[in-house]
Every structure is written in C-alpha cells, then in structure tokens.
C-alpha cells in the first residue's frame, strides 16, 4: 500500500510540476512525502501480503 501511495504521489508531483508550475509549494511537498515513503519502504524491507 505504501509503495502504491508513493507512486501515486510521484505521478501527481510530475503532473503538477509540468502543468501547474506556479503553485510549487504543494507540488514539492508531494515529492518529499513520496520520497520519504520510498525510503521507508526500502529501509524496512517488508513485502506486501498477497
């Protein structure tokens, strides 16, 4: 679930950065959250339950 959230946040950030460059604060906040989730996921090394 965290991995999916990180991917969604990265996609939203990329779209926002390309389309709405004026409101940069929220867009970069999304990027920071996505990076934190990815790093957390890599550090913990937990696999999703299927």
mmCIF entry with sequence, helices, sheets and N, C-alpha, C, O atoms, coordinates in Angstrom:
data_MODEL
# 
_entry.id   MODEL 
# 
_entity.id                         1 
_entity.type                       polymer 
_entity.pdbx_number_of_molecules   1 
# 
_entity_poly.entity_id                      1 
_entity_poly.type                           'polypeptide(L)' 
_entity_poly.nstd_linkage                   no 
_entity_poly.nstd_monomer                   no 
_entity_poly.pdbx_seq_one_letter_code       
;(UNK)(UNK)(UNK)(UNK)(UNK)(UNK)(UNK)(UNK)(UNK)(UNK)(UNK)(UNK)(UNK)(UNK)(UNK)(UNK)
(UNK)(UNK)(UNK)(UNK)(UNK)(UNK)(UNK)(UNK)(UNK)(UNK)(UNK)(UNK)(UNK)(UNK)(UNK)(UNK)
(UNK)(UNK)(UNK)(UNK)(UNK)(UNK)(UNK)(UNK)(UNK)(UNK)(UNK)(UNK)(UNK)(UNK)(UNK)(UNK)
(UNK)(UNK)
;
_entity_poly.pdbx_seq_one_letter_code_can   XXXXXXXXXXXXXXXXXXXXXXXXXXXXXXXXXXXXXXXXXXXXXXXXXX 
_entity_poly.pdbx_strand_id                 A 
# 
loop_
_entity_poly_seq.entity_id 
_entity_poly_seq.num 
_entity_poly_seq.mon_id 
_entity_poly_seq.hetero 
1 1  UNK n 
1 2  UNK n 
1 3  UNK n 
1 4  UNK n 
1 5  UNK n 
1 6  UNK n 
1 7  UNK n 
1 8  UNK n 
1 9  UNK n 
1 10 UNK n 
1 11 UNK n 
1 12 UNK n 
1 13 UNK n 
1 14 UNK n 
1 15 UNK n 
1 16 UNK n 
1 17 UNK n 
1 18 UNK n 
1 19 UNK n 
1 20 UNK n 
1 21 UNK n 
1 22 UNK n 
1 23 UNK n 
1 24 UNK n 
1 25 UNK n 
1 26 UNK n 
1 27 UNK n 
1 28 UNK n 
1 29 UNK n 
1 30 UNK n 
1 31 UNK n 
1 32 UNK n 
1 33 UNK n 
1 34 UNK n 
1 35 UNK n 
1 36 UNK n 
1 37 UNK n 
1 38 UNK n 
1 39 UNK n 
1 40 UNK n 
1 41 UNK n 
1 42 UNK n 
1 43 UNK n 
1 44 UNK n 
1 45 UNK n 
1 46 UNK n 
1 47 UNK n 
1 48 UNK n 
1 49 UNK n 
1 50 UNK n 
# 
_struct_asym.id          A 
_struct_asym.entity_id   1 
# 
loop_
_struct_conf.conf_type_id 
_struct_conf.id 
_struct_conf.pdbx_PDB_helix_id 
_struct_conf.beg_label_comp_id 
_struct_conf.beg_label_asym_id 
_struct_conf.beg_label_seq_id 
_struct_conf.pdbx_beg_PDB_ins_code 
_struct_conf.end_label_comp_id 
_struct_conf.end_label_asym_id 
_struct_conf.end_label_seq_id 
_struct_conf.pdbx_end_PDB_ins_code 
_struct_conf.beg_auth_comp_id 
_struct_conf.beg_auth_asym_id 
_struct_conf.beg_auth_seq_id 
_struct_conf.end_auth_comp_id 
_struct_conf.end_auth_asym_id 
_struct_conf.end_auth_seq_id 
_struct_conf.pdbx_PDB_helix_class 
_struct_conf.details 
_struct_conf.pdbx_PDB_helix_length 
HELX_P HELX_P1 AA1 UNK A 2  ? UNK A 19 ? UNK A 2  UNK A 19 1 ? 18 
HELX_P HELX_P2 AA2 UNK A 24 ? UNK A 44 ? UNK A 24 UNK A 44 1 ? 21 
# 
_struct_conf_type.id          HELX_P 
_struct_conf_type.criteria    ? 
_struct_conf_type.reference   ? 
# 
loop_
_atom_site.group_PDB 
_atom_site.id 
_atom_site.type_symbol 
_atom_site.label_atom_id 
_atom_site.label_alt_id 
_atom_site.label_comp_id 
_atom_site.label_asym_id 
_atom_site.label_entity_id 
_atom_site.label_seq_id 
_atom_site.pdbx_PDB_ins_code 
_atom_site.Cartn_x 
_atom_site.Cartn_y 
_atom_site.Cartn_z 
_atom_site.occupancy 
_atom_site.B_iso_or_equiv 
_atom_site.pdbx_formal_charge 
_atom_site.auth_seq_id 
_atom_site.auth_comp_id 
_atom_site.auth_asym_id 
_atom_site.auth_atom_id 
_atom_site.pdbx_PDB_model_num 
ATOM 1   N N  . UNK A 1 1  ? 0.816  -1.186  0.000   1.00 0.00 ? 1  UNK A N  1 
ATOM 2   C CA . UNK A 1 1  ? 0.000  0.000   0.000   1.00 0.00 ? 1  UNK A CA 1 
ATOM 3   C C  . UNK A 1 1  ? 0.870  1.264   0.000   1.00 0.00 ? 1  UNK A C  1 
ATOM 4   O O  . UNK A 1 1  ? 0.563  2.229   -0.700  1.00 0.00 ? 1  UNK A O  1 
ATOM 5   N N  . UNK A 1 2  ? 1.942  1.258   0.777   1.00 0.00 ? 2  UNK A N  1 
ATOM 6   C CA . UNK A 1 2  ? 2.831  2.410   0.806   1.00 0.00 ? 2  UNK A CA 1 
ATOM 7   C C  . UNK A 1 2  ? 3.505  2.628   -0.542  1.00 0.00 ? 2  UNK A C  1 
ATOM 8   O O  . UNK A 1 2  ? 3.693  3.764   -0.977  1.00 0.00 ? 2  UNK A O  1 
ATOM 9   N N  . UNK A 1 3  ? 3.864  1.537   -1.193  1.00 0.00 ? 3  UNK A N  1 
ATOM 10  C CA . UNK A 1 3  ? 4.501  1.641   -2.498  1.00 0.00 ? 3  UNK A CA 1 
ATOM 11  C C  . UNK A 1 3  ? 3.551  2.276   -3.507  1.00 0.00 ? 3  UNK A C  1 
ATOM 12  O O  . UNK A 1 3  ? 3.959  3.129   -4.296  1.00 0.00 ? 3  UNK A O  1 
ATOM 13  N N  . UNK A 1 4  ? 2.291  1.863   -3.483  1.00 0.00 ? 4  UNK A N  1 
ATOM 14  C CA . UNK A 1 4  ? 1.281  2.437   -4.372  1.00 0.00 ? 4  UNK A CA 1 
ATOM 15  C C  . UNK A 1 4  ? 1.095  3.916   -4.091  1.00 0.00 ? 4  UNK A C  1 
ATOM 16  O O  . UNK A 1 4  ? 0.992  4.720   -5.017  1.00 0.00 ? 4  UNK A O  1 
ATOM 17  N N  . UNK A 1 5  ? 1.052  4.273   -2.825  1.00 0.00 ? 5  UNK A N  1 
ATOM 18  C CA . UNK A 1 5  ? 0.911  5.670   -2.443  1.00 0.00 ? 5  UNK A CA 1 
ATOM 19  C C  . UNK A 1 5  ? 2.094  6.497   -2.938  1.00 0.00 ? 5  UNK A C  1 
ATOM 20  O O  . UNK A 1 5  ? 1.915  7.614   -3.424  1.00 0.00 ? 5  UNK A O  1 
ATOM 21  N N  . UNK A 1 6  ? 3.278  5.960   -2.817  1.00 0.00 ? 6  UNK A N  1 
ATOM 22  C CA . UNK A 1 6  ? 4.473  6.671   -3.279  1.00 0.00 ? 6  UNK A CA 1 
ATOM 23  C C  . UNK A 1 6  ? 4.437  6.891   -4.782  1.00 0.00 ? 6  UNK A C  1 
ATOM 24  O O  . UNK A 1 6  ? 4.779  7.973   -5.261  1.00 0.00 ? 6  UNK A O  1 
ATOM 25  N N  . UNK A 1 7  ? 4.027  5.880   -5.524  1.00 0.00 ? 7  UNK A N  1 
ATOM 26  C CA . UNK A 1 7  ? 3.943  6.013   -6.981  1.00 0.00 ? 7  UNK A CA 1 
ATOM 27  C C  . UNK A 1 7  ? 2.899  7.049   -7.359  1.00 0.00 ? 7  UNK A C  1 
ATOM 28  O O  . UNK A 1 7  ? 3.137  7.876   -8.240  1.00 0.00 ? 7  UNK A O  1 
ATOM 29  N N  . UNK A 1 8  ? 1.749  7.015   -6.705  1.00 0.00 ? 8  UNK A N  1 
ATOM 30  C CA . UNK A 1 8  ? 0.689  7.996   -6.993  1.00 0.00 ? 8  UNK A CA 1 
ATOM 31  C C  . UNK A 1 8  ? 1.171  9.408   -6.689  1.00 0.00 ? 8  UNK A C  1 
ATOM 32  O O  . UNK A 1 8  ? 0.929  10.326  -7.472  1.00 0.00 ? 8  UNK A O  1 
ATOM 33  N N  . UNK A 1 9  ? 1.849  9.589   -5.561  1.00 0.00 ? 9  UNK A N  1 
ATOM 34  C CA . UNK A 1 9  ? 2.358  10.909  -5.212  1.00 0.00 ? 9  UNK A CA 1 
ATOM 35  C C  . UNK A 1 9  ? 3.407  11.397  -6.210  1.00 0.00 ? 9  UNK A C  1 
ATOM 36  O O  . UNK A 1 9  ? 3.439  12.579  -6.551  1.00 0.00 ? 9  UNK A O  1 
ATOM 37  N N  . UNK A 1 10 ? 4.261  10.492  -6.675  1.00 0.00 ? 10 UNK A N  1 
ATOM 38  C CA . UNK A 1 10 ? 5.255  10.888  -7.667  1.00 0.00 ? 10 UNK A CA 1 
ATOM 39  C C  . UNK A 1 10 ? 4.606  11.285  -8.985  1.00 0.00 ? 10 UNK A C  1 
ATOM 40  O O  . UNK A 1 10 ? 5.032  12.250  -9.620  1.00 0.00 ? 10 UNK A O  1 
ATOM 41  N N  . UNK A 1 11 ? 3.587  10.557  -9.398  1.00 0.00 ? 11 UNK A N  1 
ATOM 42  C CA . UNK A 1 11 ? 2.877  10.895  -10.633 1.00 0.00 ? 11 UNK A CA 1 
ATOM 43  C C  . UNK A 1 11 ? 2.181  12.242  -10.491 1.00 0.00 ? 11 UNK A C  1 
ATOM 44  O O  . UNK A 1 11 ? 2.250  13.074  -11.395 1.00 0.00 ? 11 UNK A O  1 
ATOM 45  N N  . UNK A 1 12 ? 1.511  12.461  -9.361  1.00 0.00 ? 12 UNK A N  1 
ATOM 46  C CA . UNK A 1 12 ? 0.863  13.753  -9.133  1.00 0.00 ? 12 UNK A CA 1 
ATOM 47  C C  . UNK A 1 12 ? 1.870  14.888  -9.104  1.00 0.00 ? 12 UNK A C  1 
ATOM 48  O O  . UNK A 1 12 ? 1.603  15.974  -9.619  1.00 0.00 ? 12 UNK A O  1 
ATOM 49  N N  . UNK A 1 13 ? 3.025  14.641  -8.503  1.00 0.00 ? 13 UNK A N  1 
ATOM 50  C CA . UNK A 1 13 ? 4.052  15.668  -8.469  1.00 0.00 ? 13 UNK A CA 1 
ATOM 51  C C  . UNK A 1 13 ? 4.539  15.997  -9.872  1.00 0.00 ? 13 UNK A C  1 
ATOM 52  O O  . UNK A 1 13 ? 4.676  17.167  -10.227 1.00 0.00 ? 13 UNK A O  1 
ATOM 53  N N  . UNK A 1 14 ? 4.799  14.969  -10.666 1.00 0.00 ? 14 UNK A N  1 
ATOM 54  C CA . UNK A 1 14 ? 5.289  15.196  -12.027 1.00 0.00 ? 14 UNK A CA 1 
ATOM 55  C C  . UNK A 1 14 ? 4.254  15.950  -12.856 1.00 0.00 ? 14 UNK A C  1 
ATOM 56  O O  . UNK A 1 14 ? 4.601  16.885  -13.579 1.00 0.00 ? 14 UNK A O  1 
ATOM 57  N N  . UNK A 1 15 ? 2.996  15.555  -12.759 1.00 0.00 ? 15 UNK A N  1 
ATOM 58  C CA . UNK A 1 15 ? 1.943  16.258  -13.495 1.00 0.00 ? 15 UNK A CA 1 
ATOM 59  C C  . UNK A 1 15 ? 1.811  17.699  -13.019 1.00 0.00 ? 15 UNK A C  1 
ATOM 60  O O  . UNK A 1 15 ? 1.681  18.619  -13.827 1.00 0.00 ? 15 UNK A O  1 
ATOM 61  N N  . UNK A 1 16 ? 1.844  17.885  -11.730 1.00 0.00 ? 16 UNK A N  1 
ATOM 62  C CA . UNK A 1 16 ? 1.734  19.229  -11.184 1.00 0.00 ? 16 UNK A CA 1 
ATOM 63  C C  . UNK A 1 16 ? 2.923  20.095  -11.549 1.00 0.00 ? 16 UNK A C  1 
ATOM 64  O O  . UNK A 1 16 ? 2.766  21.285  -11.822 1.00 0.00 ? 16 UNK A O  1 
ATOM 65  N N  . UNK A 1 17 ? 4.104  19.512  -11.557 1.00 0.00 ? 17 UNK A N  1 
ATOM 66  C CA . UNK A 1 17 ? 5.300  20.272  -11.896 1.00 0.00 ? 17 UNK A CA 1 
ATOM 67  C C  . UNK A 1 17 ? 5.273  20.716  -13.354 1.00 0.00 ? 17 UNK A C  1 
ATOM 68  O O  . UNK A 1 17 ? 5.670  21.835  -13.679 1.00 0.00 ? 17 UNK A O  1 
ATOM 69  N N  . UNK A 1 18 ? 4.804  19.832  -14.224 1.00 0.00 ? 18 UNK A N  1 
ATOM 70  C CA . UNK A 1 18 ? 4.761  20.162  -15.651 1.00 0.00 ? 18 UNK A CA 1 
ATOM 71  C C  . UNK A 1 18 ? 3.598  21.096  -15.988 1.00 0.00 ? 18 UNK A C  1 
ATOM 72  O O  . UNK A 1 18 ? 3.756  22.012  -16.795 1.00 0.00 ? 18 UNK A O  1 
ATOM 73  N N  . UNK A 1 19 ? 2.452  20.877  -15.387 1.00 0.00 ? 19 UNK A N  1 
ATOM 74  C CA . UNK A 1 19 ? 1.258  21.621  -15.783 1.00 0.00 ? 19 UNK A CA 1 
ATOM 75  C C  . UNK A 1 19 ? 1.039  22.890  -14.951 1.00 0.00 ? 19 UNK A C  1 
ATOM 76  O O  . UNK A 1 19 ? 0.629  23.914  -15.498 1.00 0.00 ? 19 UNK A O  1 
ATOM 77  N N  . UNK A 1 20 ? 1.301  22.842  -13.663 1.00 0.00 ? 20 UNK A N  1 
ATOM 78  C CA . UNK A 1 20 ? 0.981  23.959  -12.768 1.00 0.00 ? 20 UNK A CA 1 
ATOM 79  C C  . UNK A 1 20 ? 2.218  24.399  -12.006 1.00 0.00 ? 20 UNK A C  1 
ATOM 80  O O  . UNK A 1 20 ? 2.268  24.287  -10.781 1.00 0.00 ? 20 UNK A O  1 
ATOM 81  N N  . UNK A 1 21 ? 3.200  24.892  -12.713 1.00 0.00 ? 21 UNK A N  1 
ATOM 82  C CA . UNK A 1 21 ? 4.482  25.248  -12.103 1.00 0.00 ? 21 UNK A CA 1 
ATOM 83  C C  . UNK A 1 21 ? 4.343  26.437  -11.146 1.00 0.00 ? 21 UNK A C  1 
ATOM 84  O O  . UNK A 1 21 ? 5.237  26.683  -10.336 1.00 0.00 ? 21 UNK A O  1 
ATOM 85  N N  . UNK A 1 22 ? 3.249  27.162  -11.231 1.00 0.00 ? 22 UNK A N  1 
ATOM 86  C CA . UNK A 1 22 ? 3.075  28.360  -10.404 1.00 0.00 ? 22 UNK A CA 1 
ATOM 87  C C  . UNK A 1 22 ? 2.930  28.008  -8.926  1.00 0.00 ? 22 UNK A C  1 
ATOM 88  O O  . UNK A 1 22 ? 3.552  28.658  -8.085  1.00 0.00 ? 22 UNK A O  1 
ATOM 89  N N  . UNK A 1 23 ? 2.130  27.003  -8.584  1.00 0.00 ? 23 UNK A N  1 
ATOM 90  C CA . UNK A 1 23 ? 1.903  26.633  -7.186  1.00 0.00 ? 23 UNK A CA 1 
ATOM 91  C C  . UNK A 1 23 ? 2.892  25.609  -6.703  1.00 0.00 ? 23 UNK A C  1 
ATOM 92  O O  . UNK A 1 23 ? 2.503  24.497  -6.347  1.00 0.00 ? 23 UNK A O  1 
ATOM 93  N N  . UNK A 1 24 ? 4.158  25.950  -6.681  1.00 0.00 ? 24 UNK A N  1 
ATOM 94  C CA . UNK A 1 24 ? 5.232  24.999  -6.426  1.00 0.00 ? 24 UNK A CA 1 
ATOM 95  C C  . UNK A 1 24 ? 5.298  24.424  -5.026  1.00 0.00 ? 24 UNK A C  1 
ATOM 96  O O  . UNK A 1 24 ? 5.858  23.342  -4.849  1.00 0.00 ? 24 UNK A O  1 
ATOM 97  N N  . UNK A 1 25 ? 4.750  25.098  -4.016  1.00 0.00 ? 25 UNK A N  1 
ATOM 98  C CA . UNK A 1 25 ? 4.882  24.621  -2.644  1.00 0.00 ? 25 UNK A CA 1 
ATOM 99  C C  . UNK A 1 25 ? 4.234  23.265  -2.414  1.00 0.00 ? 25 UNK A C  1 
ATOM 100 O O  . UNK A 1 25 ? 4.863  22.365  -1.858  1.00 0.00 ? 25 UNK A O  1 
ATOM 101 N N  . UNK A 1 26 ? 2.996  23.112  -2.832  1.00 0.00 ? 26 UNK A N  1 
ATOM 102 C CA . UNK A 1 26 ? 2.280  21.851  -2.639  1.00 0.00 ? 26 UNK A CA 1 
ATOM 103 C C  . UNK A 1 26 ? 2.895  20.727  -3.465  1.00 0.00 ? 26 UNK A C  1 
ATOM 104 O O  . UNK A 1 26 ? 2.965  19.583  -3.016  1.00 0.00 ? 26 UNK A O  1 
ATOM 105 N N  . UNK A 1 27 ? 3.328  21.052  -4.644  1.00 0.00 ? 27 UNK A N  1 
ATOM 106 C CA . UNK A 1 27 ? 3.905  20.047  -5.536  1.00 0.00 ? 27 UNK A CA 1 
ATOM 107 C C  . UNK A 1 27 ? 5.184  19.475  -4.931  1.00 0.00 ? 27 UNK A C  1 
ATOM 108 O O  . UNK A 1 27 ? 5.385  18.260  -4.940  1.00 0.00 ? 27 UNK A O  1 
ATOM 109 N N  . UNK A 1 28 ? 6.035  20.330  -4.414  1.00 0.00 ? 28 UNK A N  1 
ATOM 110 C CA . UNK A 1 28 ? 7.271  19.835  -3.832  1.00 0.00 ? 28 UNK A CA 1 
ATOM 111 C C  . UNK A 1 28 ? 7.023  19.118  -2.507  1.00 0.00 ? 28 UNK A C  1 
ATOM 112 O O  . UNK A 1 28 ? 7.793  18.238  -2.122  1.00 0.00 ? 28 UNK A O  1 
ATOM 113 N N  . UNK A 1 29 ? 5.970  19.485  -1.823  1.00 0.00 ? 29 UNK A N  1 
ATOM 114 C CA . UNK A 1 29 ? 5.594  18.747  -0.616  1.00 0.00 ? 29 UNK A CA 1 
ATOM 115 C C  . UNK A 1 29 ? 5.204  17.317  -0.979  1.00 0.00 ? 29 UNK A C  1 
ATOM 116 O O  . UNK A 1 29 ? 5.568  16.379  -0.269  1.00 0.00 ? 29 UNK A O  1 
ATOM 117 N N  . UNK A 1 30 ? 4.470  17.139  -2.074  1.00 0.00 ? 30 UNK A N  1 
ATOM 118 C CA . UNK A 1 30 ? 4.118  15.800  -2.538  1.00 0.00 ? 30 UNK A CA 1 
ATOM 119 C C  . UNK A 1 30 ? 5.369  14.994  -2.876  1.00 0.00 ? 30 UNK A C  1 
ATOM 120 O O  . UNK A 1 30 ? 5.441  13.804  -2.570  1.00 0.00 ? 30 UNK A O  1 
ATOM 121 N N  . UNK A 1 31 ? 6.339  15.626  -3.496  1.00 0.00 ? 31 UNK A N  1 
ATOM 122 C CA . UNK A 1 31 ? 7.588  14.938  -3.822  1.00 0.00 ? 31 UNK A CA 1 
ATOM 123 C C  . UNK A 1 31 ? 8.311  14.483  -2.557  1.00 0.00 ? 31 UNK A C  1 
ATOM 124 O O  . UNK A 1 31 ? 8.789  13.350  -2.491  1.00 0.00 ? 31 UNK A O  1 
ATOM 125 N N  . UNK A 1 32 ? 8.393  15.339  -1.571  1.00 0.00 ? 32 UNK A N  1 
ATOM 126 C CA . UNK A 1 32 ? 9.071  14.993  -0.326  1.00 0.00 ? 32 UNK A CA 1 
ATOM 127 C C  . UNK A 1 32 ? 8.366  13.833  0.370   1.00 0.00 ? 32 UNK A C  1 
ATOM 128 O O  . UNK A 1 32 ? 9.024  12.924  0.876   1.00 0.00 ? 32 UNK A O  1 
ATOM 129 N N  . UNK A 1 33 ? 7.034  13.855  0.401   1.00 0.00 ? 33 UNK A N  1 
ATOM 130 C CA . UNK A 1 33 ? 6.279  12.760  1.021   1.00 0.00 ? 33 UNK A CA 1 
ATOM 131 C C  . UNK A 1 33 ? 6.527  11.460  0.273   1.00 0.00 ? 33 UNK A C  1 
ATOM 132 O O  . UNK A 1 33 ? 6.736  10.417  0.893   1.00 0.00 ? 33 UNK A O  1 
ATOM 133 N N  . UNK A 1 34 ? 6.505  11.514  -1.064  1.00 0.00 ? 34 UNK A N  1 
ATOM 134 C CA . UNK A 1 34 ? 6.746  10.308  -1.861  1.00 0.00 ? 34 UNK A CA 1 
ATOM 135 C C  . UNK A 1 34 ? 8.141  9.760   -1.608  1.00 0.00 ? 34 UNK A C  1 
ATOM 136 O O  . UNK A 1 34 ? 8.306  8.546   -1.481  1.00 0.00 ? 34 UNK A O  1 
ATOM 137 N N  . UNK A 1 35 ? 9.137  10.612  -1.532  1.00 0.00 ? 35 UNK A N  1 
ATOM 138 C CA . UNK A 1 35 ? 10.499 10.151  -1.275  1.00 0.00 ? 35 UNK A CA 1 
ATOM 139 C C  . UNK A 1 35 ? 10.634 9.537   0.120   1.00 0.00 ? 35 UNK A C  1 
ATOM 140 O O  . UNK A 1 35 ? 11.330 8.537   0.293   1.00 0.00 ? 35 UNK A O  1 
ATOM 141 N N  . UNK A 1 36 ? 9.973  10.129  1.109   1.00 0.00 ? 36 UNK A N  1 
ATOM 142 C CA . UNK A 1 36 ? 10.012 9.573   2.457   1.00 0.00 ? 36 UNK A CA 1 
ATOM 143 C C  . UNK A 1 36 ? 9.391  8.178   2.482   1.00 0.00 ? 36 UNK A C  1 
ATOM 144 O O  . UNK A 1 36 ? 9.916  7.268   3.124   1.00 0.00 ? 36 UNK A O  1 
ATOM 145 N N  . UNK A 1 37 ? 8.271  8.019   1.779   1.00 0.00 ? 37 UNK A N  1 
ATOM 146 C CA . UNK A 1 37 ? 7.614  6.712   1.737   1.00 0.00 ? 37 UNK A CA 1 
ATOM 147 C C  . UNK A 1 37 ? 8.502  5.683   1.046   1.00 0.00 ? 37 UNK A C  1 
ATOM 148 O O  . UNK A 1 37 ? 8.599  4.546   1.507   1.00 0.00 ? 37 UNK A O  1 
ATOM 149 N N  . UNK A 1 38 ? 9.149  6.064   -0.048  1.00 0.00 ? 38 UNK A N  1 
ATOM 150 C CA . UNK A 1 38 ? 10.024 5.136   -0.767  1.00 0.00 ? 38 UNK A CA 1 
ATOM 151 C C  . UNK A 1 38 ? 11.209 4.730   0.104   1.00 0.00 ? 38 UNK A C  1 
ATOM 152 O O  . UNK A 1 38 ? 11.549 3.549   0.178   1.00 0.00 ? 38 UNK A O  1 
ATOM 153 N N  . UNK A 1 39 ? 11.838 5.699   0.760   1.00 0.00 ? 39 UNK A N  1 
ATOM 154 C CA . UNK A 1 39 ? 12.981 5.392   1.626   1.00 0.00 ? 39 UNK A CA 1 
ATOM 155 C C  . UNK A 1 39 ? 12.546 4.507   2.782   1.00 0.00 ? 39 UNK A C  1 
ATOM 156 O O  . UNK A 1 39 ? 13.245 3.552   3.121   1.00 0.00 ? 39 UNK A O  1 
ATOM 157 N N  . UNK A 1 40 ? 11.418 4.801   3.387   1.00 0.00 ? 40 UNK A N  1 
ATOM 158 C CA . UNK A 1 40 ? 10.901 3.968   4.481   1.00 0.00 ? 40 UNK A CA 1 
ATOM 159 C C  . UNK A 1 40 ? 10.681 2.534   4.005   1.00 0.00 ? 40 UNK A C  1 
ATOM 160 O O  . UNK A 1 40 ? 11.011 1.574   4.700   1.00 0.00 ? 40 UNK A O  1 
ATOM 161 N N  . UNK A 1 41 ? 10.115 2.414   2.804   1.00 0.00 ? 41 UNK A N  1 
ATOM 162 C CA . UNK A 1 41 ? 9.834  1.092   2.239   1.00 0.00 ? 41 UNK A CA 1 
ATOM 163 C C  . UNK A 1 41 ? 11.128 0.317   1.981   1.00 0.00 ? 41 UNK A C  1 
ATOM 164 O O  . UNK A 1 41 ? 11.193 -0.888  2.225   1.00 0.00 ? 41 UNK A O  1 
ATOM 165 N N  . UNK A 1 42 ? 12.142 1.005   1.494   1.00 0.00 ? 42 UNK A N  1 
ATOM 166 C CA . UNK A 1 42 ? 13.426 0.342   1.224   1.00 0.00 ? 42 UNK A CA 1 
ATOM 167 C C  . UNK A 1 42 ? 14.143 -0.032  2.512   1.00 0.00 ? 42 UNK A C  1 
ATOM 168 O O  . UNK A 1 42 ? 14.749 -1.100  2.591   1.00 0.00 ? 42 UNK A O  1 
ATOM 169 N N  . UNK A 1 43 ? 14.085 0.827   3.516   1.00 0.00 ? 43 UNK A N  1 
ATOM 170 C CA . UNK A 1 43 ? 14.776 0.553   4.781   1.00 0.00 ? 43 UNK A CA 1 
ATOM 171 C C  . UNK A 1 43 ? 14.126 -0.605  5.533   1.00 0.00 ? 43 UNK A C  1 
ATOM 172 O O  . UNK A 1 43 ? 14.820 -1.481  6.050   1.00 0.00 ? 43 UNK A O  1 
ATOM 173 N N  . UNK A 1 44 ? 12.794 -0.611  5.596   1.00 0.00 ? 44 UNK A N  1 
ATOM 174 C CA . UNK A 1 44 ? 12.136 -1.678  6.343   1.00 0.00 ? 44 UNK A CA 1 
ATOM 175 C C  . UNK A 1 44 ? 12.201 -2.998  5.608   1.00 0.00 ? 44 UNK A C  1 
ATOM 176 O O  . UNK A 1 44 ? 12.282 -4.049  6.243   1.00 0.00 ? 44 UNK A O  1 
ATOM 177 N N  . UNK A 1 45 ? 12.168 -2.975  4.288   1.00 0.00 ? 45 UNK A N  1 
ATOM 178 C CA . UNK A 1 45 ? 12.298 -4.191  3.505   1.00 0.00 ? 45 UNK A CA 1 
ATOM 179 C C  . UNK A 1 45 ? 11.128 -5.135  3.615   1.00 0.00 ? 45 UNK A C  1 
ATOM 180 O O  . UNK A 1 45 ? 11.250 -6.310  3.268   1.00 0.00 ? 45 UNK A O  1 
ATOM 181 N N  . UNK A 1 46 ? 9.996  -4.652  4.088   1.00 0.00 ? 46 UNK A N  1 
ATOM 182 C CA . UNK A 1 46 ? 8.818  -5.517  4.222   1.00 0.00 ? 46 UNK A CA 1 
ATOM 183 C C  . UNK A 1 46 ? 8.169  -5.731  2.871   1.00 0.00 ? 46 UNK A C  1 
ATOM 184 O O  . UNK A 1 46 ? 8.140  -4.832  2.030   1.00 0.00 ? 46 UNK A O  1 
ATOM 185 N N  . UNK A 1 47 ? 7.656  -6.911  2.676   1.00 0.00 ? 47 UNK A N  1 
ATOM 186 C CA . UNK A 1 47 ? 6.951  -7.256  1.446   1.00 0.00 ? 47 UNK A CA 1 
ATOM 187 C C  . UNK A 1 47 ? 5.449  -7.210  1.698   1.00 0.00 ? 47 UNK A C  1 
ATOM 188 O O  . UNK A 1 47 ? 4.997  -7.561  2.788   1.00 0.00 ? 47 UNK A O  1 
ATOM 189 N N  . UNK A 1 48 ? 4.671  -6.786  0.712   1.00 0.00 ? 48 UNK A N  1 
ATOM 190 C CA . UNK A 1 48 ? 3.206  -6.771  0.891   1.00 0.00 ? 48 UNK A CA 1 
ATOM 191 C C  . UNK A 1 48 ? 2.640  -8.181  0.982   1.00 0.00 ? 48 UNK A C  1 
ATOM 192 O O  . UNK A 1 48 ? 3.144  -9.102  0.340   1.00 0.00 ? 48 UNK A O  1 
ATOM 193 N N  . UNK A 1 49 ? 1.617  -8.343  1.763   1.00 0.00 ? 49 UNK A N  1 
ATOM 194 C CA . UNK A 1 49 ? 0.964  -9.640  1.909   1.00 0.00 ? 49 UNK A CA 1 
ATOM 195 C C  . UNK A 1 49 ? 0.008  -9.827  0.738   1.00 0.00 ? 49 UNK A C  1 
ATOM 196 O O  . UNK A 1 49 ? -0.855 -8.989  0.477   1.00 0.00 ? 49 UNK A O  1 
ATOM 197 N N  . UNK A 1 50 ? 0.180  -10.939 0.044   1.00 0.00 ? 50 UNK A N  1 
ATOM 198 C CA . UNK A 1 50 ? -0.651 -11.192 -1.146  1.00 0.00 ? 50 UNK A CA 1 
ATOM 199 C C  . UNK A 1 50 ? -1.724 -12.195 -0.811  1.00 0.00 ? 50 UNK A C  1 
ATOM 200 O O  . UNK A 1 50 ? -2.531 -12.547 -1.671  1.00 0.00 ? 50 UNK A O  1 
# 
